[in-house]
Amino acid sequence: MSAFVHHLAYDFRTGIRDRSKLLMFYLFPFVFFFVVGAFMVQINPGFRAVMIPGMVLFAFMSSALQSLPSALVQAREAGVFRSYRINGVPSGSIMAIPVIGALVHMAIVTVVIAVAGSRLYGGAAPASLPGFAAAAFLSFLAYAGFGVLIGVAAGNVNASILVSQLLYIPSILLGGIMVPAEMMPGAFRKIGLLLPASHSMRLFTGLAYGGATPWLSLGVLGASIVLSFTLAALVFEWDSRAAQPCRRAYLALLVVVPYAVAAIVG
Amino acid sequence: MSDAMITVRNFRKCYGATVAVDDVSFEVRRGEIFALLGPNGSGKTSTLESLEGLRRPDGGTLAIDGMDPTRQVRRLCNTIGVQLQTSALPASMTVEEAMRFFSSYHGVKPRFDLVERLGLAEKRTVQYGKLSVGQQRRLALAIAVAHEPKVLFLDEPTAGLDVQSRTDLHAMIKDLRSRGTTVLLASHDMAEVEKLADRAAILLQGRIAATGSPRQLTAAGNQRTRVSVATENGTLLRSAAAFPEALAAGSSGEYAFYRSSNPGRTVAAILAWLDTAHDPIVDLRVERPTLEERFLEITSTGKGAAA
């Protein structure tokens, strides 16, 4: 078994063994889904249209924004990366493997939400499963890119939590997850374009629910994925005890460029 | 020296405006245990971590088995084994997983015999975060030597270990040396260095203050050999007798102490004096200065001598 596969298998197991990961990967998304799903369909029947992609996105955000960044910062601060480096673990594996591991967990969560959402709450089932899978895959990578970038650029756990929340809370409120974007005032819709969640919801609508192909959102998420992982590789530090703090950390802010462009032209 | 496994020449390491290591040079031969001694902040860890490729030197040259640690990182990983002073494994990784994980990155089979030898056989399924500090350090050592590195770096290897673990670890280090492994050791424990190291360098404020074998280092100091004598009648305790090349150094209980620059002459004179005084000897001890005393002498005066 290659080192990469060993590493990935270990990382996947920690998704269940590690309590904080288990909470963010499974417990929190499922509890949110079952509780919110139960009353939102009563309050707002229109919620059924966005329920499945919305709850799937919520799970992605929980894993990618609430778990990934702090896990990376904590590992760096504890000296885990130093142990990795002297034993030949590549920096690419340190960033890629948690993403792949989380992706597998999120695939499981997505299937559960898609099946239970439509059976239990009458959530709109996707018209195209491949389109749904593609939209989910790209959306997860976009959030995971943010998560990894925050994890490698943040100086400490508190900073990573703060930045993650700056993305997480507006995404829930303005990203079309709880309320369809069409029901929001124009200004909020515009602000929503600064968030990956809005583009992910457009992607689900276009690719999985028979809407027009959302080329702008496709381009924004694609650019965001490439930018975030590239910037993460540039900003990555093995050691939080480096003599001088990484002067490239500010480069991470460039990841907002595609979203800013979308908000201007969209 | 053609058989050098570790070469450090004019090494310099700075942190901002602070010079942590300045113009340090030494070589470590194949199969040798070389110790770096020094107070906190003397530059031991900076030197070690630069050799391990974790830090970039600001001057001078470093080589491990002919490799530049800053450029040939991948090759270096399989040549060296490292037990860091400050490192950790993921808290949820079990002992068994850790051995498999790192062995896979070195491309070798996991060495569970080392896990057993280091007293972790019953901890194979225990997560790293639930191990004691001593167990964590033993696991780090097992991982460091699992791929049979040519050069082993140990930073305070016995810190936090109990007496038995310390003895086992010393035996393991000696065993590694006997099989040709070169060991570079940073330690605060003078007794450990005296027991294990073939040669040592004492670092002080980022510079080498003294270097040589532990015996050479202690011999080069101003400390005199201590002669302790206990007799049946305690005549030495009541006498002001003077002995050649020795200074009286007080007494404790039934022992009279002397500091001698020529212990052979001093002891001979004491024996002759006691024979004349008809006072039989109960105990006689001749103790050369310890490395710890020499270390304290160097760190307090800031002066050493290269052997």
Interface residues (C-beta under 8 A of the other chain):
Chain A: M1 S2 A3 H6 H7 Y10 T14 R17 D18 A75 A78 G79 V80 R82 S83 R85 I86 N87 G88 V89 W238 D239 R241 A243 Q244
Chain B: C14 Y15 G16 E52 G53 L54 R55 V73 R74 C77 N78 I80 V82 L84 T86 S87 A88 L89 P90 A91 S92 M93 E97 R100 F101 F102 S104 Y105 H106 G107 A140 I143
